[in-house]
Amino acid sequence: MEDDGTPVVRRRALTQGDFDRFAALSGDDNPIHVDPDYAAASRFGRPVAHGMLLYSVICGVLGEVFPGAVQVSQTLMFPAPTFAGEDLTVEARVVVRRGSRAEVAVEVRNPAGEATCTGTAVLEGV
């Protein structure tokens, strides 16, 4: 990843099966994620991705770009829902690098270009 602000971009789609598997692994089986009937009656109208599932996808990108780096902190916001079957864009770009530490801006966007997860990750050993 370049320090000039050029982002690394990956594309990914998550399925309802991914939501269900993440719920089983994490123990977070909130019906907003795994019960289509329950979610249909919510303000979202259908199941939404777990926030930590989205961040797990981001972590995968960070691990690919910075193999061996250790994440020392992160901040996250989820300004919009992420739905199963959407073609997502995952971006990461270095904001500041000091020695072996980097602050990386991260973002997940839906097909309309709306941010569904934004934040920063601080990595050591980059």
N, C-alpha and C positions, 0 to 999 in steps of 0.2 A: 504494500500500500504506500502510495506516495505521500510525502509530507506537504505537497502543494495544494491540498484540499480536494484532490481528485478522489471521488468515492469508488469503493469496490461495490459492485451491484450484482446481486443474485436474484433469481426468480424462484418462487416456490408456491405451490398450492397445498393447502391443508384439507383433509377430508374429515367427515364426521367420524370415520374410523380412527383418525389421528386424535380427535378430541376424546373419543371413548378410551383409547389406549392410554393417553396421558392421564385421564381421570383414574384409571385403574392403577397406574404406576404411582401417581402422586397422592392418591386418596382424596383428591378434590373432585367429588362427584356431584357438585352443585348442579341441579337440574337445568340451569340456564345454559350449561355446556353440553349436557348429554341427553336431555329429554325434549325431543322436538315438540311434543304436545304442550308441555309446560312453557317452553321458550316461545311458542306461537302466541301465547297469551301475554307475553312480556312486551315491554316497549320496543324490543329488538325484532320481534316477530319470528325469530328462528334462533337456533343455538349459536352461541358466540364462542370463539376460541378463548381458552385460558390465557391470561396475561403471561404467565410463566412459560407456557408453550411457545408463545411468540418470542419471548426472550431466549428460550432454548434454541430456537432457529437462529437468532442473532449470535448466540454464543458459538454455534457451529461455524458461522461465517468468520467470527473473530479467531477461532481456533485454526481455521484453514489459512487465514492471512498471517496470523502471528503464532505459528506453532511453538509450543513450549512456554508461551507467555502466561503469566498468572494474573487473573483479574483481582484487583484489590478493592474496587468499589463500582457501584453502578447507580444511576438514577433512571427512573422509568415513569412515563405517563402513558395513559391509554385514552386518547381523545375521541376515538371512534371505535365501533365494534369491528371485529374481523369474523367473517362468515366462512363456513366450509365451501370449498370449490372455487373460491376467489383466487385469481392469479395475483400473487403478492410480489411486491418489489421490496427487497431487503437491501439497505444501503449502510455502509460504514465508511467513515472518513476521519483521518487524523486531524484533530483540531490543534493540539499542542503536543510537541515531543520535547522532553527534557531528559537527556541522557538515555537511560534504558526504560523510561516511563513515558507512556503516551495516553493522552485523553482522546477518546474516539467517540464521535457523534454517531448515533445509531438511529435507524428509522425503518419502520415497516409501513408501506403504503398499499392501499387497495387499488383495484383497476381504475377507479375514478381519480386516483392521485391523492386521495385523502389519507393523512397520516393516521394509522391505527395504533402505533406504538412509537414513542420517541424517547430519547434519553442519551445518556453518556455512559461510557465504560472507561475506567482507568485501568490500564494494563501495565504490569511490571515485567521486564525481561524482553522488551521488543527490540 
